[in-house]
Amino acid sequence: MAKRQAILVELQEVMSQDVPYIPLWQTKDYAFAQNDLNGVVINPSQTFPFWTIKRSSNEQ
């Protein structure tokens, strides 16, 4: 058990140096976009589906 714990600690240290970002889980997700864009959403898995984004057809 102690050897396993030491391996996990080492793994976490390596991951903390090599991972490009660390997701922060919170109760609300925010996505900011220009007013003329629709369909801007963040999925619960923190993926950002670009194919849902459309420019508004309301030209002023």
Distance bins in CASP14 RR format, pairs under 12 A and 6 or more apart:
PFRMAT RR
TARGET T0000
AUTHOR 0000-0000-0000
RMODE 2
METHOD distances of the structure
MODEL  1
1 7 0 0 0 0 0 1 0 0 0 0 0
1 8 0 0 0 0 0 1 0 0 0 0 0
2 8 0 0 0 0 0 1 0 0 0 0 0
2 9 0 0 0 0 0 1 0 0 0 0 0
3 9 0 0 0 0 0 1 0 0 0 0 0
3 10 0 0 0 0 0 1 0 0 0 0 0
4 10 0 0 0 0 0 1 0 0 0 0 0
4 11 0 0 0 0 0 1 0 0 0 0 0
5 11 0 0 0 0 0 1 0 0 0 0 0
5 12 0 0 0 0 0 1 0 0 0 0 0
6 12 0 0 0 0 0 1 0 0 0 0 0
6 13 0 0 0 0 0 1 0 0 0 0 0
7 13 0 0 0 0 0 1 0 0 0 0 0
7 14 0 0 0 0 0 1 0 0 0 0 0
8 14 0 0 0 0 0 1 0 0 0 0 0
8 15 0 0 0 0 0 1 0 0 0 0 0
9 15 0 0 0 0 0 1 0 0 0 0 0
9 16 0 0 0 0 0 1 0 0 0 0 0
10 16 0 0 0 0 0 1 0 0 0 0 0
10 17 0 0 0 0 0 1 0 0 0 0 0
11 17 0 0 0 0 0 1 0 0 0 0 0
11 18 0 0 0 0 0 1 0 0 0 0 0
11 19 0 0 0 0 0 1 0 0 0 0 0
12 18 0 0 0 0 0 1 0 0 0 0 0
12 19 0 0 0 0 0 1 0 0 0 0 0
12 22 0 0 0 0 0 1 0 0 0 0 0
13 19 0 0 0 0 0 1 0 0 0 0 0
15 21 0 0 0 0 0 1 0 0 0 0 0
15 22 0 0 0 0 1 0 0 0 0 0 0
16 22 1 0 0 1 0 0 0 0 0 0 0
21 46 0 0 0 0 1 0 0 0 0 0 0
22 46 0 0 0 0 0 1 0 0 0 0 0
23 29 0 0 0 0 0 1 0 0 0 0 0
23 42 0 0 0 0 0 1 0 0 0 0 0
23 44 0 0 0 0 0 1 0 0 0 0 0
23 45 0 0 0 0 1 0 0 0 0 0 0
23 46 1 0 1 0 0 0 0 0 0 0 0
23 47 0 0 0 0 0 1 0 0 0 0 0
24 30 0 0 0 0 0 1 0 0 0 0 0
24 46 0 0 0 0 1 0 0 0 0 0 0
25 44 0 0 0 0 1 0 0 0 0 0 0
25 45 0 0 0 0 0 1 0 0 0 0 0
25 46 0 0 0 0 1 0 0 0 0 0 0
26 42 0 0 0 0 0 1 0 0 0 0 0
26 44 0 0 0 0 0 1 0 0 0 0 0
26 46 0 0 0 0 0 1 0 0 0 0 0
27 44 0 0 0 0 0 1 0 0 0 0 0
28 42 0 0 0 0 1 0 0 0 0 0 0
28 44 0 0 0 0 0 1 0 0 0 0 0
29 40 0 0 0 0 0 1 0 0 0 0 0
29 41 0 0 0 0 1 0 0 0 0 0 0
29 42 1 0 1 0 0 0 0 0 0 0 0
29 43 0 0 0 0 1 0 0 0 0 0 0
29 44 1 0 0 1 0 0 0 0 0 0 0
29 45 0 0 0 0 0 1 0 0 0 0 0
29 46 1 0 0 1 0 0 0 0 0 0 0
29 47 0 0 0 0 0 1 0 0 0 0 0
29 48 0 0 0 0 1 0 0 0 0 0 0
30 40 0 0 0 0 0 1 0 0 0 0 0
30 41 0 0 0 0 0 1 0 0 0 0 0
30 42 1 0 0 1 0 0 0 0 0 0 0
30 46 0 0 0 0 0 1 0 0 0 0 0
30 48 0 0 0 0 0 1 0 0 0 0 0
31 37 0 0 0 0 1 0 0 0 0 0 0
31 38 0 0 0 0 0 1 0 0 0 0 0
31 39 0 0 0 0 1 0 0 0 0 0 0
31 40 1 0 1 0 0 0 0 0 0 0 0
31 41 1 0 0 1 0 0 0 0 0 0 0
31 42 1 0 1 0 0 0 0 0 0 0 0
31 43 0 0 0 0 0 1 0 0 0 0 0
31 46 0 0 0 0 0 1 0 0 0 0 0
31 47 0 0 0 0 0 1 0 0 0 0 0
31 48 1 0 0 1 0 0 0 0 0 0 0
31 49 0 0 0 0 0 1 0 0 0 0 0
31 50 0 0 0 0 0 1 0 0 0 0 0
31 52 0 0 0 0 0 1 0 0 0 0 0
31 53 0 0 0 0 1 0 0 0 0 0 0
32 40 0 0 0 0 1 0 0 0 0 0 0
32 42 0 0 0 0 0 1 0 0 0 0 0
32 48 0 0 0 0 0 1 0 0 0 0 0
33 39 0 0 0 0 1 0 0 0 0 0 0
33 40 1 0 1 0 0 0 0 0 0 0 0
33 41 0 0 0 0 0 1 0 0 0 0 0
33 42 0 0 0 0 0 1 0 0 0 0 0
33 48 0 0 0 0 0 1 0 0 0 0 0
33 50 0 0 0 0 0 1 0 0 0 0 0
33 52 0 0 0 0 0 1 0 0 0 0 0
33 53 1 0 0 1 0 0 0 0 0 0 0
33 54 0 0 0 0 0 1 0 0 0 0 0
33 55 0 0 0 0 0 1 0 0 0 0 0
33 56 0 0 0 0 0 1 0 0 0 0 0
34 40 0 0 0 0 1 0 0 0 0 0 0
34 53 0 0 0 0 0 1 0 0 0 0 0
34 55 0 0 0 0 1 0 0 0 0 0 0
34 56 0 0 0 0 1 0 0 0 0 0 0
35 55 0 0 0 0 0 1 0 0 0 0 0
35 56 1 0 0 1 0 0 0 0 0 0 0
35 58 0 0 0 0 1 0 0 0 0 0 0
35 60 0 0 0 0 0 1 0 0 0 0 0
36 53 0 0 0 0 0 1 0 0 0 0 0
36 54 0 0 0 0 1 0 0 0 0 0 0
36 55 1 0 1 0 0 0 0 0 0 0 0
36 56 1 0 1 0 0 0 0 0 0 0 0
36 57 0 0 0 0 1 0 0 0 0 0 0
36 58 1 0 0 1 0 0 0 0 0 0 0
36 59 0 0 0 0 1 0 0 0 0 0 0
36 60 0 0 0 0 1 0 0 0 0 0 0
37 50 0 0 0 0 0 1 0 0 0 0 0
37 52 0 0 0 0 0 1 0 0 0 0 0
37 53 1 0 1 0 0 0 0 0 0 0 0
37 54 1 0 0 1 0 0 0 0 0 0 0
37 55 1 0 0 1 0 0 0 0 0 0 0
37 56 1 0 0 1 0 0 0 0 0 0 0
37 57 0 0 0 0 0 1 0 0 0 0 0
37 58 0 0 0 0 0 1 0 0 0 0 0
38 52 0 0 0 0 1 0 0 0 0 0 0
38 53 1 0 0 1 0 0 0 0 0 0 0
38 54 1 0 1 0 0 0 0 0 0 0 0
38 55 1 0 0 1 0 0 0 0 0 0 0
38 56 1 0 1 0 0 0 0 0 0 0 0
38 57 0 0 0 0 1 0 0 0 0 0 0
38 58 0 0 0 0 1 0 0 0 0 0 0
39 48 0 0 0 0 0 1 0 0 0 0 0
39 49 0 0 0 0 1 0 0 0 0 0 0
39 50 0 0 0 0 0 1 0 0 0 0 0
39 51 0 0 0 0 1 0 0 0 0 0 0
39 52 1 0 1 0 0 0 0 0 0 0 0
39 53 1 0 1 0 0 0 0 0 0 0 0
39 54 1 0 0 1 0 0 0 0 0 0 0
39 55 0 0 0 0 0 1 0 0 0 0 0
39 56 0 0 0 0 1 0 0 0 0 0 0
40 48 0 0 0 0 1 0 0 0 0 0 0
40 49 0 0 0 0 1 0 0 0 0 0 0
40 50 0 0 0 0 1 0 0 0 0 0 0
40 51 0 0 0 0 0 1 0 0 0 0 0
40 52 1 0 0 1 0 0 0 0 0 0 0
40 53 1 0 1 0 0 0 0 0 0 0 0
40 54 0 0 0 0 1 0 0 0 0 0 0
40 55 0 0 0 0 0 1 0 0 0 0 0
40 56 0 0 0 0 0 1 0 0 0 0 0
41 47 0 0 0 0 1 0 0 0 0 0 0
41 48 1 0 0 1 0 0 0 0 0 0 0
41 49 1 0 0 1 0 0 0 0 0 0 0
41 50 0 0 0 0 0 1 0 0 0 0 0
41 51 0 0 0 0 0 1 0 0 0 0 0
41 52 1 0 0 1 0 0 0 0 0 0 0
41 53 0 0 0 0 1 0 0 0 0 0 0
41 54 0 0 0 0 0 1 0 0 0 0 0
42 48 1 0 1 0 0 0 0 0 0 0 0
42 49 0 0 0 0 1 0 0 0 0 0 0
42 50 0 0 0 0 0 1 0 0 0 0 0
42 52 0 0 0 0 0 1 0 0 0 0 0
42 53 0 0 0 0 0 1 0 0 0 0 0
43 49 1 0 0 1 0 0 0 0 0 0 0
43 50 0 0 0 0 0 1 0 0 0 0 0
43 52 0 0 0 0 1 0 0 0 0 0 0
END
